[in-house]
Amino acid sequence: MNKTQYLMIQGTGSHVGKSVLVAALCRIFANQGLRVAPFKAQNMALNSYVTANGDEIGRSTALQALAARTEISVEMNPVLLKPTAEKEAQLILNGKPYTDISAFEQFHLNKAIRTLKWDAIQLGLLALSQQYDLIIIEGAGSPAEVNLREFDVVNMEVALHTGAPVLLVTDIDRGGSLAAVVGTMALLSQAEQALVRGFIFNRFRGDKRLFEPAIGFLKKKTGLPTLGLVPFDPDLSLMEEDALRKHIFSNDDPEIDIAIVAHPHLSNFTDFDPLMLEPGVMLRFVHTPAQLGQPDAIILPGSKNTMNDLQHHFDTGLAQHIRRFADEGVPIVGICGGYQMLGKELFDPDKVESNQAVLEGLGLLDVLTEFKPEKIVRRVHWHLSGQPPFFEDTAETVEGYEIHCGLTRPIEAIGNPAFFSAIRDDEEEGFVNATGFIFGTALHGLFENDLFRRRFVDVLRQRKGLPSLLKPIRSFREFEEDAIERWATLVAAHVDLKMLQDIMESKK
């Protein structure tokens, strides 16, 4: 190619499969030898990732870059919104925190914010266009939200700017997909309609012959073709963007029951997907004390509003139940915000997280957290500290990333760290209690480390009198790669790639 090509995937609504379809197309075209990059102008999600340069982007875009076999960069997702409350979000601009903003201010008052975002989007596209043959752009929500159209910088604004042909995706499994497609087209301007070149129906079940009359109707109604019916894949295991696929995951016959506390502002819940590679594991996301049941371990994940979520757990009684399980010897794990909750106290003098200056923690670890305006965003590489039973192999290393504002430190000068730096011996991270069965860390991606994940599950098994797992440890990286390839193969078999190539190469 002599010039960068563009393709854009928009949807009739949220959660119709845009993110995973972009991932599939990234892999399909990368397999053809093209230099491919994903792009999402603005993402709203609580699952985020850290680039090699320490920039924060949406987790779904990182997955798409992996599918494209290219290095993840902030230019692929220049604007990220992370909800902190019902009507507020943190604005991440070019990978760095910029400001906290209300929904009303974002969409109706602050035109300066729109200008800042649009400048970042254009610069991101320009940078990518100088490196890649093909940029596959993902929209957000629906392009037909007429009340928000003036401030929409994600959908048709990007398509018009790049001239990208647009494929409109809808989720047929929800029902009403024909009306969603026709209604979306009707609400677009003529210039926007001209950029839409066809439709894809996602999550199709049944006999496609029964849908042929609908395809004919759609062609007559809009003049546009349907490029494919992508089958519903119940085993699709690609990490989700910002919605839990299920509340309960089970692998084989469950022998180990792990309860994950679903905070109201739960973030980076994809941290726990790798645990499903271990045989006999069941993961349950729990919201109430009654749902805790009798777990073999409890995990408190990350939170975008740690103080308010912790207060919620005290108000609902979850906190008290977690303390009781800790007293009974049940392993308790805190990741990022969950780690902060496990400490004695949380301080927020600058009101970074909430309106409370101080809040009692669960008191399960001898640490204190103080929230600071500065955000720590970095990739890290740690050695295990030698603390049994989870951290005893000091020759073992783990990799991951940190995204947090709070600084957590031991109450005593010398504590029981979970990790120490693979580069500097005097740098420590995380904390383990005296029994070794309660620990916390700021490390996201902990369970993507295969040896640590297997040891964690084996310790839980041994506590129940079960033998250690004999099946070979499955590499999470290989699993993720296989899942991408399998999904791309499925999409390629059910989308007319010849028609798609013609659309990309033609001008309308």
C-alpha positions as CSV (number, residue, x, y, z in Angstrom):
1,M,0.0,0.0,0.0
2,N,1.2,3.5,-0.8
3,K,-1.4,5.2,1.4
4,T,-3.0,4.3,4.7
5,Q,-6.4,2.8,4.4
6,Y,-9.2,3.1,7.0
7,L,-12.1,0.9,8.0
8,M,-14.6,1.8,10.7
9,I,-16.8,-0.5,12.8
10,Q,-19.8,1.3,14.3
11,G,-22.8,-0.2,16.1
12,T,-26.5,0.2,16.6
13,G,-25.8,0.4,20.3
14,S,-23.4,-0.6,23.1
15,H,-22.3,-4.2,23.6
16,V,-23.2,-5.3,20.1
17,G,-19.7,-6.8,19.6
18,K,-17.8,-3.9,18.1
19,S,-14.6,-4.4,20.1
20,V,-14.3,-8.1,19.4
21,L,-15.1,-7.7,15.7
22,V,-12.4,-5.1,15.4
23,A,-10.0,-7.5,17.1
24,A,-10.9,-10.2,14.6
25,L,-10.4,-7.9,11.6
26,C,-7.1,-6.7,13.0
27,R,-5.9,-10.4,13.1
28,I,-7.4,-11.2,9.7
29,F,-5.6,-8.4,7.9
30,A,-2.4,-8.8,10.0
31,N,-2.4,-12.5,8.7
32,Q,-2.4,-11.0,5.2
33,G,0.9,-9.3,5.9
34,L,-0.5,-5.8,6.5
35,R,0.7,-3.4,9.2
36,V,-2.5,-3.0,11.1
37,A,-3.4,-0.7,14.0
38,P,-6.7,-0.4,16.0
39,F,-8.0,3.0,16.9
40,K,-10.7,4.1,19.3
41,A,-11.0,7.9,19.6
42,Q,-12.7,7.8,23.0
43,N,-13.5,4.9,25.3
44,M,-15.5,4.8,28.5
45,A,-14.5,1.9,30.5
46,L,-13.1,0.8,33.9
47,N,-10.9,-1.9,32.4
48,S,-7.6,-0.2,31.4
49,Y,-4.1,-1.1,30.5
50,V,-0.6,0.4,30.6
51,T,1.6,0.9,27.6
52,A,5.3,0.5,27.6
53,N,5.7,4.2,28.0
54,G,3.5,4.3,31.1
55,D,0.3,5.6,29.4
56,E,-3.2,4.4,30.3
57,I,-5.5,3.2,27.6
58,G,-8.7,1.0,27.3
59,R,-8.1,-2.7,27.8
60,S,-10.1,-3.6,24.7
61,T,-7.8,-1.5,22.5
62,A,-4.8,-3.2,24.0
63,L,-6.3,-6.6,23.1
64,Q,-6.9,-5.3,19.6
65,A,-3.3,-4.3,19.3
66,L,-2.3,-7.8,20.4
67,A,-4.6,-9.2,17.7
68,A,-2.9,-6.9,15.1
69,R,0.5,-8.1,16.3
70,T,1.7,-4.6,17.0
71,E,3.0,-2.6,20.0
72,I,0.4,-1.0,22.1
73,S,0.5,2.8,22.0
74,V,-1.5,5.7,23.5
75,E,-2.2,7.0,20.0
76,M,-4.6,4.0,19.5
77,N,-6.9,5.4,22.3
78,P,-6.1,9.0,22.9
79,V,-9.2,9.7,25.1
80,L,-10.3,7.5,28.0
81,L,-13.1,8.2,30.4
82,K,-13.2,6.2,33.7
83,P,-16.4,6.6,35.7
84,T,-15.9,7.6,39.3
85,A,-19.5,8.1,40.3
86,E,-22.9,7.8,38.7
87,K,-22.6,11.1,36.7
88,E,-18.8,11.8,36.9
89,A,-15.7,10.4,35.3
90,Q,-11.9,10.9,35.2
91,L,-10.8,12.2,31.8
92,I,-7.5,10.5,30.6
93,L,-6.1,12.5,27.8
94,N,-3.1,11.1,25.8
95,G,-2.7,8.5,28.5
96,K,-2.5,10.9,31.4
97,P,-5.1,12.1,33.9
98,Y,-6.4,15.5,32.8
99,T,-9.4,16.4,35.0
100,D,-12.6,15.0,36.6
101,I,-15.7,15.9,34.6
102,S,-19.4,15.5,35.0
103,A,-21.5,14.0,32.2
104,F,-23.5,17.2,31.8
105,E,-20.3,19.3,31.6
106,Q,-18.8,16.9,29.1
107,F,-21.7,16.9,26.7
108,H,-23.4,20.3,27.2
109,L,-21.2,22.9,28.8
110,N,-17.5,22.5,28.2
111,K,-16.7,23.1,24.5
112,A,-13.1,23.5,25.4
113,I,-13.0,19.9,26.5
114,R,-14.4,18.8,23.2
115,T,-11.7,20.8,21.4
116,L,-9.0,19.2,23.5
117,K,-10.3,15.7,22.9
118,W,-10.6,16.3,19.1
119,D,-7.1,17.7,18.9
120,A,-5.8,14.6,20.6
121,I,-7.8,12.3,18.3
122,Q,-6.5,14.0,15.2
123,L,-2.9,13.8,16.4
124,G,-3.3,10.1,17.3
125,L,-4.7,9.3,13.8
126,L,-1.9,11.3,12.2
127,A,0.8,9.4,14.1
128,L,-0.7,6.0,13.3
129,S,-1.1,6.9,9.6
130,Q,2.6,7.4,9.3
131,Q,3.3,3.9,10.6
132,Y,0.5,1.6,9.4
133,D,-1.0,0.3,6.2
134,L,-4.5,-0.1,7.7
135,I,-6.2,1.5,10.6
136,I,-9.3,-0.2,11.9
137,I,-11.4,2.3,13.9
138,E,-14.0,1.3,16.5
139,G,-16.9,3.6,17.3
140,A,-18.7,3.8,20.6
141,G,-22.3,3.3,21.6
142,S,-24.4,4.4,18.7
143,P,-23.8,7.2,16.1
144,A,-27.6,8.0,16.2
145,E,-27.8,9.6,19.7
146,V,-29.2,12.8,18.4
147,N,-29.1,14.5,21.8
148,L,-25.4,14.0,22.0
149,R,-24.5,14.4,18.3
150,E,-22.9,17.8,18.7
151,F,-20.4,16.5,21.2
152,D,-19.8,13.0,19.7
153,V,-16.1,12.8,18.7
154,V,-16.0,9.0,18.4
155,N,-18.3,7.9,15.6
156,M,-19.2,9.9,12.5
157,E,-16.9,12.7,13.3
158,V,-14.0,10.3,12.9
159,A,-15.5,8.7,9.8
160,L,-16.0,12.0,8.1
161,H,-12.5,13.1,9.1
162,T,-10.8,10.0,7.7
163,G,-13.2,9.2,4.9
164,A,-13.4,5.7,6.4
165,P,-16.0,3.3,5.0
166,V,-18.3,2.3,7.9
167,L,-19.7,-1.1,8.6
168,L,-22.7,-1.0,11.0
169,V,-22.9,-3.9,13.4
170,T,-25.9,-5.1,15.3
171,D,-26.6,-7.8,17.9
172,I,-29.2,-10.1,16.4
173,D,-29.4,-12.2,19.6
174,R,-31.0,-9.3,21.4
175,G,-33.9,-9.1,19.0
176,G,-35.0,-6.0,17.1
177,S,-31.9,-5.9,15.0
178,L,-33.6,-4.9,11.7
179,A,-35.3,-2.0,13.4
180,A,-32.0,-1.0,15.0
181,V,-30.3,-0.9,11.7
182,V,-33.0,0.9,9.8
183,G,-33.6,3.3,12.6
184,T,-29.9,4.1,13.0
185,M,-29.6,4.8,9.2
186,A,-32.7,7.0,9.3
187,L,-31.2,9.2,12.0
188,L,-27.9,9.8,10.2
189,S,-27.3,12.8,7.9
190,Q,-27.0,12.2,4.2
191,A,-23.2,12.7,4.4
192,E,-23.0,10.1,7.2
193,Q,-25.3,7.7,5.5
194,A,-23.0,7.8,2.4
195,L,-20.1,6.5,4.5
196,V,-22.1,3.4,5.7
197,R,-21.2,0.6,3.2
198,G,-22.9,-2.4,4.7
199,F,-24.1,-4.4,7.7
200,I,-22.9,-7.2,9.9
201,F,-25.3,-9.2,12.2
202,N,-23.4,-10.5,15.2
203,R,-24.3,-13.4,17.6
204,F,-26.5,-15.1,15.0
205,R,-28.2,-18.4,16.0
206,G,-30.2,-20.9,14.0
207,D,-30.6,-21.5,10.2
208,K,-29.4,-18.5,8.2
209,R,-31.8,-19.5,5.4
210,L,-34.6,-18.2,7.6
211,F,-33.0,-14.8,7.7
212,E,-32.6,-14.4,3.9
213,P,-35.9,-12.5,3.5
214,A,-34.7,-10.0,6.1
215,I,-31.4,-9.5,4.2
216,G,-33.5,-8.8,1.0
217,F,-35.7,-6.4,2.9
218,L,-32.7,-4.5,4.2
219,K,-31.1,-4.3,0.8
220,K,-34.3,-2.9,-0.7
221,K,-34.8,-0.5,2.2
222,T,-31.3,0.9,2.4
223,G,-29.6,-0.1,-0.8
224,L,-26.7,-1.6,1.2
225,P,-25.5,-5.2,1.4
226,T,-25.2,-7.5,4.5
227,L,-21.6,-8.7,4.6
228,G,-22.1,-11.4,7.1
229,L,-23.9,-13.3,9.9
230,V,-21.4,-14.0,12.6
231,P,-22.5,-16.9,14.7
232,F,-23.0,-16.7,18.4
233,D,-19.9,-18.1,20.1
234,P,-20.7,-19.3,23.6
235,D,-17.0,-20.0,24.2
236,L,-15.7,-16.6,23.1
237,S,-13.1,-16.0,25.8
238,L,-11.6,-12.6,24.8
239,M,-11.5,-10.1,27.6
240,E,-14.6,-7.9,27.8
241,E,-14.4,-4.2,27.7
242,D,-16.6,-2.9,30.5
243,A,-19.3,-5.5,31.2
244,L,-19.2,-8.8,33.1
245,R,-20.0,-11.6,30.7
246,K,-21.3,-13.8,33.5
247,H,-21.6,-13.7,37.3
248,I,-20.4,-17.2,37.6
249,F,-17.6,-19.0,35.7
250,S,-16.8,-22.6,36.2
251,N,-14.1,-24.9,34.8
252,D,-14.7,-28.6,34.7
253,D,-16.2,-29.9,38.0
254,P,-15.7,-27.1,40.5
255,E,-13.6,-28.0,43.4
256,I,-12.3,-24.5,44.4
257,D,-14.8,-21.7,44.9
258,I,-13.4,-18.2,44.7
259,A,-15.7,-15.3,45.5
260,I,-14.8,-11.9,43.9
261,V,-16.3,-8.9,45.6
262,A,-18.1,-6.9,42.9
263,H,-17.6,-3.3,44.1
264,P,-20.1,-0.7,42.8
265,H,-17.1,0.9,40.9
266,L,-15.4,-2.4,40.1
267,S,-12.5,-1.9,37.7
268,N,-10.0,-4.2,35.9
269,F,-12.1,-7.3,36.6
270,T,-10.3,-9.0,33.7
271,D,-7.5,-9.5,36.2
272,F,-9.2,-12.8,37.1
273,D,-10.0,-14.3,33.7
274,P,-6.7,-16.3,33.8
275,L,-7.8,-18.3,36.8
276,M,-10.2,-20.1,34.6
277,L,-7.3,-21.8,32.9
278,E,-6.8,-23.9,36.1
279,P,-8.9,-27.1,36.3
280,G,-11.7,-27.3,38.9
281,V,-11.9,-23.5,39.6
282,M,-15.2,-21.6,39.9
283,L,-15.2,-17.8,40.1
284,R,-18.3,-16.0,41.5
285,F,-18.8,-12.2,41.4
286,V,-20.8,-11.4,44.6
287,H,-22.7,-8.3,45.6
288,T,-24.2,-9.1,48.9
289,P,-23.2,-11.0,52.1
290,A,-25.7,-13.8,51.3
291,Q,-23.9,-14.4,48.0
292,L,-20.6,-15.0,49.7
293,G,-21.6,-18.5,50.6
294,Q,-18.6,-20.6,51.9
295,P,-15.8,-19.7,49.5
296,D,-12.3,-21.1,49.5
297,A,-10.9,-17.7,48.9
298,I,-12.2,-14.1,48.6
299,I,-10.7,-11.5,46.3
300,L,-11.2,-7.8,46.5
301,P,-10.5,-6.4,43.0
302,G,-9.6,-2.9,41.8
303,S,-12.0,0.1,42.3
304,K,-12.3,3.5,40.7
305,N,-13.7,4.8,43.9
306,T,-12.1,2.9,46.7
307,M,-13.4,5.0,49.6
308,N,-17.0,5.0,48.5
309,D,-16.9,1.3,47.6
310,L,-15.4,0.4,51.0
311,Q,-18.1,2.5,52.8
312,H,-20.7,0.6,50.7
313,H,-19.3,-2.7,52.0
314,F,-19.6,-1.5,55.6
315,D,-23.1,-0.3,55.0
316,T,-24.3,-3.6,53.4
317,G,-22.5,-5.9,55.9
318,L,-20.1,-7.3,53.3
319,A,-17.1,-5.8,55.2
320,Q,-18.1,-7.5,58.4
321,H,-18.6,-10.9,56.7
322,I,-15.1,-10.6,55.0
323,R,-13.6,-10.0,58.4
324,R,-15.3,-13.0,59.8
325,F,-14.0,-15.2,57.0
326,A,-10.5,-13.9,57.6
327,D,-10.8,-14.8,61.3
328,E,-11.8,-18.3,60.2
329,G,-8.6,-18.6,58.1
330,V,-10.1,-18.1,54.6
331,P,-7.5,-16.6,52.3
332,I,-8.2,-13.0,51.4
333,V,-6.6,-11.2,48.5
334,G,-6.7,-7.5,47.6
335,I,-5.7,-6.1,44.2
336,C,-5.1,-2.4,43.8
337,G,-8.1,-0.7,45.4
338,G,-8.9,-4.0,47.1
339,Y,-5.4,-4.0,48.7
340,Q,-6.1,-0.5,50.0
341,M,-9.4,-1.7,51.6
342,L,-7.5,-4.4,53.5
343,G,-5.5,-1.9,55.4
344,K,-6.1,-0.2,58.8
345,E,-7.0,3.2,57.5
346,L,-7.4,5.2,54.3
347,F,-6.6,8.9,54.2
348,D,-7.9,11.4,51.5
349,P,-6.8,14.9,52.7
350,D,-7.1,16.3,49.2
351,K,-10.5,14.7,48.5
352,V,-9.0,12.8,45.5
353,E,-11.4,9.8,46.0
354,S,-14.3,11.1,48.0
355,N,-15.5,13.7,50.5
356,Q,-14.3,11.7,53.5
357,A,-10.9,12.7,54.8
358,V,-10.4,9.4,56.6
359,L,-12.0,6.0,56.6
360,E,-11.5,2.8,58.6
361,G,-10.2,-0.1,56.5
362,L,-11.0,-3.7,57.0
363,G,-7.9,-4.0,59.3
364,L,-6.7,-7.2,57.8
365,L,-3.2,-5.9,56.8
366,D,-1.0,-3.6,58.8
367,V,-0.8,-0.9,56.1
368,L,-2.1,2.6,55.6
369,T,-3.1,4.3,52.3
370,E,-3.0,8.0,51.5
371,F,-4.5,9.2,48.3
372,K,-2.5,11.7,46.3
373,P,-3.5,13.7,43.2
374,E,-0.6,12.2,41.2
375,K,-1.4,8.9,39.5
376,I,1.1,6.1,39.4
377,V,0.9,4.3,36.0
378,R,3.7,1.9,35.1
379,R,4.6,-1.6,34.1
380,V,6.6,-3.5,36.7
381,H,8.7,-6.6,37.1
382,W,8.9,-8.1,40.6
383,H,10.6,-11.0,42.4
384,L,8.6,-12.9,45.0
385,S,9.5,-12.0,48.5
386,G,9.9,-15.5,50.0
387,Q,6.8,-15.3,52.2
388,P,5.0,-18.7,52.3
389,P,2.8,-20.1,51.1
390,F,2.1,-17.9,48.0
391,F,5.4,-15.9,47.7
392,E,8.0,-18.4,48.9
393,D,10.0,-18.9,45.6
394,T,12.3,-15.9,45.5
395,A,13.7,-17.1,42.1
396,E,10.3,-16.6,40.5
397,T,9.4,-13.3,38.9
398,V,6.0,-11.8,38.0
399,E,5.1,-9.0,35.6
400,G,2.2,-6.7,35.4
401,Y,1.2,-3.1,35.7
402,E,0.0,-0.5,38.3
403,I,-2.7,2.1,38.0
404,H,-3.5,3.9,41.2
405,C,-3.5,7.2,43.1
406,G,-3.1,5.9,46.6
407,L,0.3,5.3,48.2
408,T,0.1,2.2,50.5
409,R,2.8,1.7,53.1
410,P,3.4,-0.6,56.1
411,I,2.6,0.9,59.6
412,E,5.9,-0.5,60.9
413,A,9.2,0.5,59.3
414,I,9.8,-3.2,58.4
415,G,6.8,-5.0,57.0
416,N,6.1,-8.3,55.1
417,P,6.3,-7.3,51.4
418,A,4.8,-9.5,48.7
419,F,7.4,-8.5,46.2
420,F,10.8,-6.8,45.8
421,S,12.1,-5.2,42.7
422,A,13.9,-7.3,40.1
423,I,16.1,-4.2,39.5
424,R,16.5,-2.5,42.9
425,D,16.6,-4.7,46.0
426,D,15.4,-1.8,48.3
427,E,12.1,-1.4,46.4
428,E,9.3,-3.4,47.8
429,E,5.6,-3.8,47.0
430,G,2.5,-5.3,48.5
431,F,2.0,-6.8,51.9
432,V,1.4,-10.3,53.4
433,N,0.0,-10.9,56.9
434,A,1.7,-13.1,59.5
435,T,-0.2,-16.2,58.4
436,G,0.6,-15.8,54.8
437,F,-3.0,-16.3,53.7
438,I,-4.0,-12.6,53.5
439,F,-2.1,-10.4,51.0
440,G,-2.5,-7.3,48.9
441,T,-0.8,-5.8,46.0
442,A,-1.2,-3.0,43.5
443,L,-0.2,-5.4,40.7
444,H,-2.7,-5.8,37.9
445,G,-2.2,-8.9,35.8
446,L,-0.9,-11.0,38.7
447,F,-2.7,-14.1,37.6
448,E,-1.5,-13.8,34.1
449,N,1.8,-15.1,35.5
450,D,1.4,-18.9,35.0
451,L,3.6,-20.3,37.8
452,F,2.1,-17.9,40.4
453,R,-1.5,-18.7,39.3
454,R,-0.9,-22.4,39.6
455,R,0.7,-22.1,43.0
456,F,-2.2,-20.0,44.2
457,V,-4.8,-22.6,43.2
458,D,-2.7,-25.5,44.5
459,V,-2.4,-23.8,47.9
460,L,-6.2,-23.5,48.0
461,R,-6.5,-27.2,47.0
462,Q,-4.1,-28.3,49.7
463,R,-6.1,-26.4,52.3
464,K,-9.1,-28.5,51.4
465,G,-7.2,-31.8,51.4
466,L,-7.2,-32.0,47.6
467,P,-4.1,-33.1,45.7
468,S,-2.0,-30.6,43.7
469,L,-3.0,-30.3,40.0
470,L,-1.2,-32.7,37.7
471,K,-2.3,-31.2,34.4
472,P,0.5,-29.2,32.7
473,I,0.3,-25.4,33.3
474,R,-1.3,-23.7,30.4
475,S,0.4,-20.5,29.3
476,F,-2.0,-17.5,29.5
477,R,-0.2,-15.8,26.6
478,E,-0.7,-18.9,24.4
479,F,-4.3,-19.2,25.5
480,E,-5.0,-15.6,24.6
481,E,-3.2,-16.0,21.2
482,D,-5.2,-19.1,20.4
483,A,-8.5,-17.4,21.4
484,I,-7.7,-14.5,19.1
485,E,-6.8,-16.8,16.2
486,R,-9.8,-19.0,16.6
487,W,-12.2,-16.0,16.8
488,A,-10.6,-14.4,13.7
489,T,-11.0,-17.7,11.8
490,L,-14.7,-17.9,12.7
491,V,-15.3,-14.3,11.7
492,A,-13.4,-14.8,8.4
493,A,-15.6,-17.8,7.6
494,H,-18.8,-15.8,8.0
495,V,-18.0,-12.3,6.6
496,D,-17.6,-11.7,2.9
497,L,-13.9,-10.6,2.9
498,K,-13.9,-10.1,-0.9
499,M,-16.8,-7.6,-0.6
500,L,-15.1,-6.0,2.3
501,Q,-11.8,-5.6,0.4
502,D,-13.8,-4.0,-2.5
503,I,-15.5,-1.6,-0.2
504,M,-12.1,-0.5,1.4
505,E,-10.5,0.0,-2.0
506,S,-13.4,1.8,-3.7
507,K,-14.6,5.4,-3.3
508,K,-18.3,6.2,-3.0
